[in-house]
Each structure stands twice: as C-alpha cells, then as structure tokens.
Amino acid sequence: MTKPAAARRHLPTSPFKAPVVPPPKHFAVGDRVTHDTYGLGRVTGVDDGVAVLVDFGARQGWIQSPYSKLAHL
C-alpha cells in the first residue's frame, strides 16, 4: 500500500496565490439549516466540532464535521 500524498505547502516565493482555507462552521441549538440531501431542518443538538443533530421533520440525523453539505439559513 502507498501513503496518500501530503498536502503541499505554499511557498512564499511562489507566483501563485495561497489556497484559501474556509473558516470552520459553527452551529448552535435552534439554528435553521439546509442540507443538500435532506432539505430544511433545525439544529437540536451540538457535539462541539464533531457533529450536530438536526431535525428534518421526517427524520433526525447526526451530521458529521466538516459539514460540507450543511448551510445556515
């Protein structure tokens, strides 16, 4: 097996811009959110930086960090 390639660091002398790292998303109980697959929901529980429990009406589910498909409304 081979190891996955490590992320390349940005050299200060590079003519290209450094990649932009998006800030981490923070959710609080009661926040209205939307998910790409499950639709509209409300945050009912938060496990700091690990996961959030969201009530989508028909179902409840834990959404794991980095919350790529979850957005605030």
FILO-696832 format. One record per residue: x, y, z of N, C-alpha, C, O, CB in turn; residue in one letter. Coordinates in steps of 0.001 Angstrom, whole numbers, plus 524288, in hexadecimal, padded with zeros to 5 digits. Each point is the difference from the previous one (the first is absolute). Glycine has a CB too. Layout:
REM FILO-696832
XYZXYZXYZXYZXYZA ...
***
This chain:
REM FILO-696832
8033D7FB5A800007FCC3804A68000080365804DF800008044780016802317F4A77FB0D80285M 8051A808CC7F8D7802D6804EE7FFF07FD39803E88037D7FB467FFB2800D3808057FE897F613T 7FFB58056A80B1C7FDCA8041F803487FD6B804117FC8E801C8800F77FBA38050C7FD8180B4BK 7F4EE803F97FB017FDA9804417FCF5803B8804A47FFE6802F3800E0803B27F3F27FC1E7FEB5P 808F1805EF7F9668036F804827FF6C7FEB98041D8041A7FB738011E801188055B7FD197F54AA 8034D803FE80BDA7FF4E80422803E47FE72805137FD3C80159800D87FB768054C7FAE080A93A 7F68E807947FCB87FE75805037FDCA804E68034B7FF228037D800358034D7F3A77FF6380133A 80904802E97F7118048F8032F7FECA7FF9C8053C802BE7FBD7802678002E8051A7F9237F729R 803668062E80AC68000080511802A080114804477FC03802687FF0D7FBF38009E7FCD180C80R 7FB34808C27F8B9800AD804727FC868053A8028A8012C801248014C8047C7F518800267FAF2H 80CED7FF427FC8D8050980293800AF7FF55805E17FF797FD3B801CB7FC81807767F64880006L 7FDD080AFA806E77FF5F805AF7FFBD801FF8025D7FAE57FE54804417FE84802797FBE480B1EP 802BB7FD2C7F3AD802168020D7FB187FCDC7FE5B7FB3F801708014F7FB9A807407FE9C8087DT 7F3177FD437FCB17FCCB7FE147FBB87FD148047D7FD647FE2980390802A9800E77F3D0801EAS 8007F8087A7F6367FD0C804127FD4E7FA0F7FF358006A7FCF8803657FE7480A947FD917FB6CP 7F6D97FA91808367FA717FED4800827FE108016A80568802FE7FFF4803C37FDE37F8DE7F5B6F 7FA268086F806ED7FDAE801608050D7FF6B7FB26803607FF4B7FBAD7FE047FBF080BDB7FDDBK 805127F93B809357FF437FBB3803A97FA4D7FE427FFD57FC84803417FF6080ACA8001E8066EA 7F7B07F7897FAC07FA917FE37800077FD1F80229804BF8022A8005D80448800767F7767F6EFP 7F88680993803F07FCD1802348042E7FD7F7FB90803177FD5A7FCA57FDCB800EA80B887FCE3V 802977F7D880A687FDB17FC0A803617FB098025A8025D80050803E8802C98089A7F7EA7FF3CV 7F27F801E17FCED7FB2B80238802207FFED7FF7A805F3801F27FC258021D7F94A801A77F586P 802898061080B147FFA67FF9A805B47FC5E7FB898018A7FC507FEC57FD2C8056180AE5803ADP 7FF5A7F3E9803A47FC947FBB2801A67FA7D801FE801357FF508045E801E58087F7F6DC801BEP 7F451801857FB3D7FA9280177800F37FE9B7FED5805A9801907FBFC802247FC1A802437F46CK 7FF618054980BD97FE327FF4A805557FA1080036800107FDA28037C7FDAE80AAB8007F805F1H 7F5567F84F7FF057FA5A7FFBE800657FE6380021805B4802DA7FE21803657FCA67FCD17F437F 7FBF180742809727FDD880037805457FA927FD8A7FFEC7FD767FFC17FBED807BF8087480638A 7F9117F5FF8025F7FACB7FDAF8006C7FBF7804167FE758001E8046C801E2802DD7F56B8054FV 7F97A804A27F5647FBEB803857FE2C8011A8026A7FAB67FC82802657FDB8801987FF6880B71G 806A47FDA87F4CC801428022A7FAD87FCDD7FD427FBC57FF5F7FB3B80021809A880704802F6D 7F4FF800C17F92A7FD667FDC77FB64804407FEDC7FC04803578034D7FEF87F419801A9802B4R 8086D7F6587FC14803FC7FE587FC4D7FD7B7FD5F7FB497FB667FE9A8001480B078004F80745V 7FCA8800787F49B7FE5C7FCFD7FB778045C7FC347FE9E804A18013D8006E7F5AC806317FC3DT 8041D7F3EF801AA803AD7FBE77FE907FEFB7FE8C7FA547FB817FFDA7FE4F805017FCBB80B09H 803A5802577F3B37FF6D7FED07FA707FCA17FB337FF057FD487FFC77FC0A80B658043B8027FD 7F76C7F82A804F17FD0A7FB2E7FF407FAD18000A802ED7FBFE7FE7F7FDCF80C6A7FCD480101T 7F79C80660806217FB707FF89803657FC73804C5800047FB867FF90801B3809C67FA9D803B3Y 7FC7480A487F8D27FCBA804A47FFB58005A80374804D08041680052802837F6087FAA97F7D6G 80183807A1806EF7FFCF803BB804507FFBE7FD3B8053D7FDA97FBD48007C7FDEF80A927F9ADL 806DD7FC01809CC7FFE57FDB2805298017D803ED80426801418047F7FEDA800D87F2F07FD3DG 7FDBD806C7808CC8016B8034480476803D07FCEA803627FF297FB628010E7F812809697FEC7R 80D027FDD2801E2803E87FD7B8034B7FDAC7FF1C805677FE10803A78027480956800947F87DV 7F8CA7F6DB806ED7FDDE7FEB980521804367FE4C803D47FEF97FF93804AE7F8C37FDE27F6FDT 80CF7801928026E8044A7FE798036C80535801257FD70800877FFBA7FB3A7F9E37F958808C1G 8097E8083B7FF498052D801437FE02804117FD0C803277FFFF80030804CE7FCF6808B97F841V 806887F45780035804847FD7F80266804B3803077FDEE801B27FF177FB987F9F17F7C08052AD 8067C80CBC8025A803DE803EA7FE67804067FE1A7FC0D803617FCCF8013B7FB628070680764D 800CE7FE317F298803BB7FEFF7FBE97FFF17FA817FDC3803137FED17FC7F80227807CC807B4G 7F7577F5FB7FDBD7FFE87FA9B7FE2D7FB337FEF57FCA7800737FDF47FBAC8047C7FF5580C4CV 7F67A8041C7FA037FB267FEF27FD337FB9B8036A8021E80061802208044C8028B7F4A67FA02A 7F8E9809B87FEA37FB47802AF801BA7FB577FC737FEF67FFD67FD3E7FC118042A80BAF80225V 7F83B7F72B805587FB2F7FD0E7FF617FBFB803AB7FD9F7FEDD804248022A803357F5DF8058DL 7FBC58046F7F3CA7FC5A803567FD337FAD57FD267FF577FFD87FB6F7FE7F807918090F7FCCDV 7F4507FE54805E17FAB87FDF57FF457FE0F801EC7FAB77FF38804B07FF3E7FEF57FB2580A97D 801097FC897F2807FE2A8015D7FAC57FA2D7FF277FF627FE038000A7FB9F80AB37FDAB800F2F 7F48280186807C07FA5A7FF207FFC67FED57FA377FFB17FE2F7FDB9803D38009080AE97F7CDG 8023C7F4F17FFF77FEF07FA6C7FF55804247FC9D8029B7FF007FB75801357FC85806967F66BA 8090D800188093D804377FCFF80267803BE80392802EE8003A804B27FEFD7FEFE7F4997F9F2R 803AE8047880AA78042D802C0802B7805107FD567FE93800247FB417FF3F7F9F08077A8083BQ 80A168004D7F827804F47FDA07FEA68049780323801E97FFCB804CA8005B7FC007F75F7F7FDG 8086580108808E5804EA8027A8017A802FC801397FB01800D37FC8C7FCC27FF7C7FEA880BFBW 80148809967F6A480323801A37FB898058B800DE80209800E08032C803837F74A801117F7C5I 80B897F8EB8027A8056280026801CA802EA804BA7FDCF7FED2801E67FBBF8010E7F45E804EBQ 803F680B958025B80375804227FE338030A7FDFD7FB538016F7FB698000E7FF46808728090BS 8005A7FF0F7F30B80062805AE7FF5C7FB16802977FDDF8004C804707FE2C8090B7FA348006EP 7F2347FECD8018F7FAF1802427FE8E7FFF98022E7FA707FDE78043B7FF18800AC7FDE380A4AY 803B27FB177F2EE80075801FC7FAA97FAB8800BB7FD4F7FF7F803677FCA48091E7F835802DCS 7F36B80140801E77FAE2800647FD747FC0E802FB8034C7FB6D8004D7FE8E8066C7F74F7FCF7K 7FFD380A9D808E87FC78802A88039F80121805D57FFEC804888019A800357FAE67F65B8057DL 7FC6F80B447FA02800B8805A77FFD07FBF0802AB803787FBA27FE15800A08080A801467F637A 7FDDD8052980B6C7FC638033B8030C7FC01802877FC6480107800DE7FB62805F7800D680B59H 7F4807FF737FB697FC0A803017FD1F7FFB28056C802447FCEB803357FE2D7FDF47F4AE7FFC3L 
***
